[in-house]
């Protein structure tokens, strides 16, 4: 047989049957050969990648072999006998130690370990070792320990101190501070997995399945609406972060434990191929888990926002409107909003439309409110603003209307986006719009344009908010706030100063209309009717200068409306109930501001220094001269102004006649112009 000549190396491995030991320095192998614990037919190799060769093919290993007739131990791990220098201080044959936790037990003869194993006192996951080879190995990796005992072993003499008669290992008082095994391996399941103590199949398949079974209900619990109701916004935020942290920790625990188990798989007699495959799968699984975690970043942001802004969500406000066929939900989507709306809907089955002027809040409340709106088949409408979680409820409407000044805000890539993609698609929103909404790159609140909302089928149509119930006063229940907001209108502020009783009547009628759920158009009609009665009073008593200034602005309005459409000019002169405001919104802002200022000045002046309205006898000479001159300059003007109903079908001619008539009058000297205007307003 060829003998291999090698150089000294400190990394040698030994294999006997399916058991691999090492690495050891070469001098330790020589000592084991001298003590006959290393057999000539054992396999050895140098380093990690060399081929296995018989031990007797290595030069110098067996140069000083033991004398003939020396008994070689039958067990592969009895690595020293009493002939070794280190064994001289203990009884012959006592070469085996047991480690359990931090305690080092022994030394024992090998047959005592076998008896302890057969009596279940030596555990399979205990570590055993022999001074010949320094590495500790699991007891169950030594097949000879758990074989049925022979009669010779059964008849062996009583065990020495350290192992009792029943075979259970006892502490000898020697502690090993360098122990790395858990203190109670069998009791601490988590630590055993973390350190890779389980076999690879158990670590990979069994524990992997247990982790999956734990993760699925944990993630499901995040969207448990009943739990969210009990926890509140702050508690829900904490719960989400806890669950995601638990899932991440569990995933890391299983991956690292399985990786360590794979590293020990070959030493336990397993296949190197399976060990490599397991590690590859762990890497792929880790990449997949990291990708899944990235998709949860919006949810983490949402939970963090819950913690930071938990106390900032306004409380919801509910109001029944129009006897009652409509319901208004303002404020925020605080906890209990959906339940409160449900109670109202159950008590008032005639409600068909819900106003959502809401700043949003809890996503769970938004989803529950959406389900409620869908089940009752309600139409949704927003005149001012519906943001974030409110948008989920808005989308659930059978028809969805937006006021001309309303805004819809989507929280990009949030739970109301990425986690509710199918919800938006199911309600007819286009995939392209949903893709943009759920894009991970998007952030903040996105306010799409009207064209984007219509083309994406987010809204059914844009409507005039005045045709729907919409309270123009933010908090009409608070008398002081309502009073301050009404007084922001210059004409009403002047009336409040000069005619408090009339102002109180107007305010009372407005608040009564708001309580009844009147639309903004209906509320404006109330103000317009009151203002027309008051205006006739001020036009009959206004001083010359303030009265002429007001009429000049009225003529500027008529001129702008005529340029747009003569029909608007006629409607302004002869308004229908509730339609005056629509026409006034067509004129320029400068003219509207000037009208508010001149009307306020007219009211103040009429209250402080009212002028006398001339009698017919007093005004007749001036009126006759003016009518003659007007008829000469503009034929038929006087007839058309006197009987406008005859010319209603000719809006251009009628508007021209009114403009020419009053332009002539305001062009007269101020005193004459004022007197004529006061008289004409009184007839």
Steps between C-alpha positions, in 0.01 A plus 500: 500500500637840404587732785415871464768743619346826624610822664379607839150662497267600782172414328433126491169315500422139594212283373394169648196359327249791480658706778733790418720665762739794494680709416808395701868582473718214368663452839163406648452235231845358582409482869172325415692253280747429780208441738332277240189721501574586137478181294700429187176459301351830615474760224676834531536808284691825512288819476148536363544384140758221498403137433446256783787249545573216745681613813780241449586667165622812686870487580608515866152458646567140608879515543460458879199272506395339824639160601340179368202377687384851600122503510355754252168632628193375314335840515636753249509779756701335778798707392733455800603225736685509826827491304453860383682764704181697565318194630757409764330711766166317480390134529573284204222505242330814634536709184151635415332824601144631465400861459149612585448873494791661683580191707779257405440147632742208527735337431313170437585171331320464170275217615357725772400753236334220304303390804395860573381534139298179521337620825417838333722681748744599231307714255538490125589872492757478781857563384772240556875515453829323561836655571643328197285716269408837645173572310168444672241302303132420557443171679255378234772533234680203663299198396676268747362692799138419424545136387350221713752400770679167491497268800862581569421866538199426716724308739751781537597609849335788684557845348748739653401825668344738250244260345248332731385144475202598286739633237408868516796741472579708807703816534857453623525863603699597192348796311601601149462873459554472126183299437293636216199269517170624653449443868186289444519383144194280498287758680604802287367425154573847361867491598548150357370617162707821516821302562425242235467211745207347311563272206475666158164341410346612829650848480410555134167322457340471843607834646451670162140375493446617858630847412263519201207392716588776750549773239172453310263567793727779625475689169128428479454656844629834370179552301267383776253789515344389830842492662577846358178633650602376843858620475431844357728685257805513730459137609453386140825674401686320777338169407603531133861577591509214752363246249741605226791492747393156621480369143844641416658354817340160439625493141856588603492242783395219268745597222807531724419183693455302179824639358690387809333160486610468137859578604492209747315262268809329353666456840184322611539256211265680259541572130710800401269554203196543721690742720595716200146483362354610832733800517414602143130482585559709812669770290214501249243503778676790671495702177130424457427594861691828459293582193179424685614720788563792261138479386396551863685833531177698428330304778788583736467868408128479561554344843760763589258773392237347726736530796602856418159637400271280712353797683471727195211330317194728541186346643229420247188717463177361351204708381174393336383720213190550288235334710719278512611365164865594535767463766812711550819355651758763589798519736721188487472122491565441868427166664131414497412715197363213291299363793342842561411541130348152499279588796373811321435313174308226679276765658451702178457261205415782256858628484633475142807725499793550736711818509865423573680819598752319712871517581537120528650298782509125567519278190293237678220754552522595132461137392207439735329819385554398136334166567208680663458745209511216251247289687250790521559604137577862594617774264816678623562873463783731601467877481818594683758230574521122549851378581686172560279247682191705407575417135443130564146580615447741208597238240233262635218733387247378242554836326780732597465880464752776562415866555662753268741611774537161672826302528575130536831396660654153477773387738742348247630145557330477836285219626207667329702462181718190472293288738170598333587477132217257426257724689567792264490281190173339608339845522596590145819702551734453204811277546734782391368727777527220758857425386601858566318501832669181620847573366763453776684803360205729577468671837290759676145598403419520130222732378412399142359758260133496403584362157703220660214416737244486219714303255595249773130453594569613854206742480175480307475874437587848624190681628404840641541467873217750561251243371599269786485549870821667608525715809686822409566574868763268646342468847147635492426340840739749663318835509820708526672323209187517283463871577864574412484314171174666392648839587784436251249592226534884476127565441400278795763668717352841412148374576625365834639846582202704382204267539571237769140377509493428128843334524373273779204397280732414209733303727210311659358402160842386376569279804149357480567413137831334591327297771239390247773392261436763230749514215734794456284619209194493724684688773612765252139539390409580862769769515405634156132536589584686821760716327258598219250633755773690682653626176176668394502684832860618455446594135209725605695672781863490387688831473578626149872424486486143645186418300647606164827314575304179566298533175815557295635163622163340415536630144856361482363157596225525237754595235725200578206261497375638170841437344484139621136437409208752494285232664716527813443876499122453500518233773707736714239777462208265562645215712331169564492377857838363596664568161648847557826369644568285196492809276711713732775237499544565127623857543857594585625489856584873492140589418367267771734653757392850395133405534555367854677822600245739345204307645659503847564874466140558383358314802720696744417835335125432482498416870705806607361770263197368313385709204138592428319322217343768274129501437360462150425871483856585602666268252259529203668797324843334510359160407305639200802680356714188544247269331468733200875516453533124542231428242677732261838333556376141523155441349278249682730492805241651732229258382723194548611610848143578601369156385800258499281188492405584139864483387620194695531304176746762372776494763749705298255786437369494858849502650605788272190696601566455875867594462423813294223607738708484820822624335315819407371547856837445677659742251282786633626722780528301823211674676264448203625143444452411868148642510393313184649170622328527840166573334529217244585254780183598688249447216 
